[in-house]
Amino acid sequence: MKVPLNDVEEMVINIGLKEGLSILKASLTSTSALTNGLKHYLDSPVDNLKKPKSEK
């Protein structure tokens, strides 16, 4: 993936073991597990985030 660095934002969050394992389990079957599992930690709604550019 060629994602420009200005499209990436670093965030530090704390999650518990149970929640972390649930997100890990979901990430094995879904391409959006991290986005869906961590979206309540984001300050802005997921809809307002930049959409990744699709490569052709």
C-alpha positions in Angstrom: 0.0 0.0 0.0 1.3 3.4 -0.9 -0.3 5.7 1.7 1.1 9.2 2.1 2.4 9.9 5.6 0.2 12.9 6.0 -2.8 10.5 5.7 -1.7 8.6 8.8 -2.3 9.7 12.3 -0.8 8.1 15.4 -3.1 7.6 18.4 -2.3 6.1 21.8 -5.1 4.2 23.4 -5.5 1.8 26.3 -7.6 -1.3 25.9 -8.2 -4.3 28.2 -7.1 -7.9 27.5 -10.6 -9.1 26.7 -11.3 -6.2 24.2 -7.8 -6.7 22.6 -8.4 -10.4 22.1 -11.9 -9.7 20.6 -10.4 -7.2 18.1 -7.6 -9.7 17.3 -10.1 -12.5 16.7 -12.2 -10.2 14.5 -9.2 -9.1 12.5 -8.6 -12.6 11.3 -12.0 -12.6 9.5 -12.5 -9.0 8.6 -10.6 -6.3 6.7 -12.2 -3.6 8.8 -11.9 -5.0 12.3 -9.5 -2.4 13.7 -11.6 0.5 12.3 -14.8 -1.0 13.6 -13.4 -2.1 16.9 -11.6 1.1 17.7 -13.8 3.7 16.2 -15.3 4.7 19.5 -11.8 5.9 20.5 -11.6 8.4 17.6 -12.4 12.0 18.2 -14.1 12.4 14.9 -16.6 10.1 13.3 -15.2 7.5 10.9 -17.3 9.1 8.1 -15.2 12.3 8.5 -11.9 10.5 8.1 -10.1 10.5 4.8 -11.0 7.6 2.6 -8.0 5.6 1.2 -7.3 6.1 -2.5 -8.0 2.9 -4.5 -5.3 1.7 -6.8 -6.2 0.5 -10.3 
